[in-house]
Amino acid sequence: MASGDGLRVIIVGAGIGGLSCAIACRQANPPLHVTVLERAPDILTIGAGIHIPPNACRILTNLGLLDKLSAAGGYEIEDFTLRRYEDGKVLAEKPLKGRMEKEYHAKWISIHRGDYQNVLLDAAVDAGADVITNAEVTGVVESTEGPQTAILKDGRRFEADVVIGADGLWSHMRETILQRPFSPKETGDLAYRGTFTREQLLALNNERINKLVDQTNVQVWMGPNRHAVFYPLRNHTEYNLVLIVADDLPEGVRTSPGTVEELAANFVGWDPMLSDIITCLKTSLKWKLLHFESLDQWTRGTMALLGDASHPTLPYQGQGAAMAVEDGAILGALFSKWQALPTTPSLTRSDKNKQLASLLTFYQELRQQRTKTNVAGAVGTRHYYHLVDGPEQEERDRFLAALMKTDWQGPCPFNWADAEYQRSLLGFDVCDDAEARFKVWAATI
Ligand SMILES: Cc1cc2nc3c(=O)[nH]c(=O)nc-3n(C[C@H](O)[C@H](O)[C@H](O)COP(=O)(O)OP(=O)(O)OC[C@H]3O[C@@H](n4cnc5c(N)ncnc54)[C@H](O)[C@@H]3O)c2cc1C
C-alpha cells in the first residue's frame, strides 16, 4: 500500500455479508480498493423472503440504502403474530411498525431476498467495488512482509492487504484460516421454503385467507416440534412460506427434493387455513438447517471471516444475514478509522501487516460474544416455538398474554418476548460501540 492510498481488500463471496462489507469499505475515507470475488457465474438473487430487523436496518439506513430497499419492495412489518398450531388462535400480537423506530431507532423490514441482494450489488458497484463473478477462491498465499494473494480455481491471482472470507456456510476461507476441516453441525431441523402469488391464495376461496392476504404481519404457527412462517412480499403480490420440521434426511445430505404430499403430512391436524396455504406450494425442496455454537478463531494474520462463514445460525430470530451486515459494516468502519490514524501512513509494510492483524483480532473480539449469543438465542427460540402441549407450553402462552398487556416491557424465559433480550439484540448500536472501543484498541498499538 503506497502512502495515502486506500487499503486494498479482497472479499471472498458476494452474499449479503460480503456486499455489505464492500459498500462499507467503499464509504471509508479514503475509500478502500475493494475486489469482491464470487464463485457463481451470476450473483444468485434466488430465494424467498427475508427479514431486515432493526439492528441491520439501522446500518443499511446509515449506508444510505433505506430508500433503495423500499423502492425494491422492502416494507415495514405491522405486527408479529404468534398462533396456536391446531386452530390458528392468536396467542400474541407484537406491534413492530412504529414501535421498532421508537424503541430501537430503526424499522423492521421484510423483502424478497433476491431484491435485497440486487440493491446491495448495485450499491457496491455504484460505490466503486470491483465485483468479479466466475471467481472461485481456492487458497490464499499469506505474507507477513507483503500483500496477501488470493488464488482462484482457474489460476488467476489477486493481491490485497486484507482478505475477508464472506463465503457462507460451507466456507473455504474458514478452512484456510483454521488450517483444518471444520463443517457446520446438523441442528435436527430442516426447512421447506417457497413463494406463491396472491392469485393462488385467492383461488382457494377461503374467507380467513382472503383476510390474511391484506395483512402486513409476520404470521407464525407454533406447534409440537415444528413451526410455520408466512408473510407478504412485493406489495402483497407474492407471499413467503417457510415450514420447519424435524430433519429426516440422511446425515450429510444438505438438500433433497420432497413431495408436497409429504410436506403437507407434517401439518395434518394443524390450522385448516395453514393446510390450505400449503397446497399453493409447487416446489418442496428440503433444506437441512445447520449451525455451529461458536468458532474460536475467525482470523489468521490479515485474513478474517464474516457472516455464515463464522457464525451460521438457525433462522428463527431472522438474524443470520443481519449479523453478517453488522460484521461487514464494522469491518468497513474499523478500516476507515485505522487508515485515519496519524501514524498509519509512515508504517513499514511489515508493521502495517502486524497492525492489521491486531485490528482483525480486535474485530473478532467485538463480534464473537454477540454472534454466539445470537446462535444460542435461535436455539432457545426453537425450544419455545416447538413446545409440545403441556405445562411448559401453557406457561409460555400465559407469559405471552401477560406481556401483551404490558406493551412487551418485562422479562420472559422465551427470548422472543423478553424486553431486555430484544433490546440488546435489536437496539444495540454495534457501530457506535465499535467506534468507541476502537479508541481503546488504538491506544494499545
Ligand atoms: C430458511 C431460512 C430463512 C432465513 N431467514 C432470514 C431472515 O429472515 N433474516 C436474516 O437476517 N437471515 C435469514 N436467514 C439467514 C441468511 O440467509 C444467512 O445468514 C445469510 O444469507 C448469510 O450471508 P453470507 O453473506 O454470510 O453468506 P451467503 O449468503 O451464503 O453468501 C456466500 C457467497 O459466497 C460465495 N462463495 C462460496 N464459496 C466461495 C469461494 N470459494 N470463492 C468465491 N465465492 C464463494 C457463494 O456463492 C455466495 O454467493 C435465513 C436462512 C434460512 C435457511
Ligand as a Chemical Component Dictionary entry (heavy atoms), coordinates in Angstrom:
data_LIG
# 
_chem_comp.id                   LIG 
_chem_comp.type                 NON-POLYMER 
_chem_comp.pdbx_formal_charge   0 
_chem_comp.three_letter_code    LIG 
# 
loop_
_chem_comp_atom.comp_id 
_chem_comp_atom.atom_id 
_chem_comp_atom.alt_atom_id 
_chem_comp_atom.type_symbol 
_chem_comp_atom.charge 
_chem_comp_atom.model_Cartn_x 
_chem_comp_atom.model_Cartn_y 
_chem_comp_atom.model_Cartn_z 
_chem_comp_atom.pdbx_ordinal 
LIG C1  C1  C 0 -34.995 -20.686 5.811  1  
LIG C2  C2  C 0 -34.055 -19.544 6.079  2  
LIG C3  C3  C 0 -34.597 -18.294 6.372  3  
LIG C4  C4  C 0 -33.737 -17.220 6.687  4  
LIG N1  N1  N 0 -34.308 -16.021 7.024  5  
LIG C5  C5  C 0 -33.508 -14.994 7.402  6  
LIG C6  C6  C 0 -34.063 -13.730 7.776  7  
LIG O1  O1  O 0 -35.289 -13.533 7.749  8  
LIG N2  N2  N 0 -33.208 -12.726 8.170  9  
LIG C7  C7  C 0 -31.851 -12.902 8.205  10 
LIG O2  O2  O 0 -31.129 -11.958 8.602  11 
LIG N3  N3  N 0 -31.283 -14.098 7.836  12 
LIG C8  C8  C 0 -32.072 -15.131 7.435  13 
LIG N4  N4  N 0 -31.517 -16.316 7.059  14 
LIG C9  C9  C 0 -30.050 -16.477 7.103  15 
LIG C10 C10 C 0 -29.355 -15.815 5.958  16 
LIG O3  O3  O 0 -29.870 -16.251 4.727  17 
LIG C11 C11 C 0 -27.834 -16.090 6.023  18 
LIG O4  O4  O 0 -27.380 -15.958 7.349  19 
LIG C12 C12 C 0 -27.090 -15.085 5.155  20 
LIG O5  O5  O 0 -27.516 -15.152 3.820  21 
LIG C13 C13 C 0 -25.566 -15.297 5.227  22 
LIG O6  O6  O 0 -24.940 -14.363 4.379  23 
LIG P1  P1  P 0 -23.425 -14.533 3.975  24 
LIG O7  O7  O 0 -23.121 -13.348 3.120  25 
LIG O8  O8  O 0 -22.600 -14.784 5.178  26 
LIG O9  O9  O 0 -23.360 -15.878 3.124  27 
LIG P2  P2  P 0 -24.068 -16.291 1.753  28 
LIG O10 O10 O 0 -25.309 -15.512 1.519  29 
LIG O11 O11 O 0 -24.164 -17.778 1.778  30 
LIG O12 O12 O 0 -23.027 -15.844 0.631  31 
LIG C14 C14 C 0 -21.810 -16.523 0.419  32 
LIG C15 C15 C 0 -21.352 -16.249 -1.006 33 
LIG O13 O13 O 0 -20.028 -16.756 -1.163 34 
LIG C16 C16 C 0 -19.926 -17.409 -2.418 35 
LIG N5  N5  N 0 -18.818 -18.371 -2.306 36 
LIG C17 C17 C 0 -18.782 -19.528 -1.614 37 
LIG N6  N6  N 0 -17.577 -20.113 -1.703 38 
LIG C18 C18 C 0 -16.815 -19.303 -2.496 39 
LIG C19 C19 C 0 -15.466 -19.358 -2.951 40 
LIG N7  N7  N 0 -14.650 -20.374 -2.612 41 
LIG N8  N8  N 0 -14.998 -18.366 -3.745 42 
LIG C20 C20 C 0 -15.804 -17.305 -4.090 43 
LIG N9  N9  N 0 -17.102 -17.206 -3.671 44 
LIG C21 C21 C 0 -17.592 -18.194 -2.881 45 
LIG C22 C22 C 0 -21.299 -18.040 -2.611 46 
LIG O14 O14 O 0 -21.541 -18.337 -3.990 47 
LIG C23 C23 C 0 -22.208 -16.941 -2.063 48 
LIG O15 O15 O 0 -22.559 -16.003 -3.065 49 
LIG C24 C24 C 0 -32.328 -17.397 6.692  50 
LIG C25 C25 C 0 -31.785 -18.651 6.354  51 
LIG C26 C26 C 0 -32.643 -19.704 6.047  52 
LIG C27 C27 C 0 -32.046 -21.052 5.700  53 
# 
loop_
_chem_comp_bond.comp_id 
_chem_comp_bond.atom_id_1 
_chem_comp_bond.atom_id_2 
_chem_comp_bond.value_order 
_chem_comp_bond.pdbx_ordinal 
LIG C1  C2  SING 1  
LIG C2  C3  SING 2  
LIG C2  C26 DOUB 3  
LIG C3  C4  DOUB 4  
LIG C4  N1  SING 5  
LIG C4  C24 SING 6  
LIG N1  C5  DOUB 7  
LIG C5  C6  SING 8  
LIG C5  C8  SING 9  
LIG C6  O1  DOUB 10 
LIG C6  N2  SING 11 
LIG N2  C7  SING 12 
LIG C7  O2  DOUB 13 
LIG C7  N3  SING 14 
LIG N3  C8  DOUB 15 
LIG C8  N4  SING 16 
LIG N4  C9  SING 17 
LIG N4  C24 SING 18 
LIG C9  C10 SING 19 
LIG C10 O3  SING 20 
LIG C10 C11 SING 21 
LIG C11 O4  SING 22 
LIG C11 C12 SING 23 
LIG C12 O5  SING 24 
LIG C12 C13 SING 25 
LIG C13 O6  SING 26 
LIG O6  P1  SING 27 
LIG P1  O7  DOUB 28 
LIG P1  O8  SING 29 
LIG P1  O9  SING 30 
LIG O9  P2  SING 31 
LIG P2  O10 DOUB 32 
LIG P2  O11 SING 33 
LIG P2  O12 SING 34 
LIG O12 C14 SING 35 
LIG C14 C15 SING 36 
LIG C15 O13 SING 37 
LIG C15 C23 SING 38 
LIG O13 C16 SING 39 
LIG C16 N5  SING 40 
LIG C16 C22 SING 41 
LIG N5  C17 SING 42 
LIG N5  C21 SING 43 
LIG C17 N6  DOUB 44 
LIG N6  C18 SING 45 
LIG C18 C19 SING 46 
LIG C18 C21 DOUB 47 
LIG C19 N7  SING 48 
LIG C19 N8  DOUB 49 
LIG N8  C20 SING 50 
LIG C20 N9  DOUB 51 
LIG N9  C21 SING 52 
LIG C22 O14 SING 53 
LIG C22 C23 SING 54 
LIG C23 O15 SING 55 
LIG C24 C25 DOUB 56 
LIG C25 C26 SING 57 
LIG C26 C27 SING 58 
# 
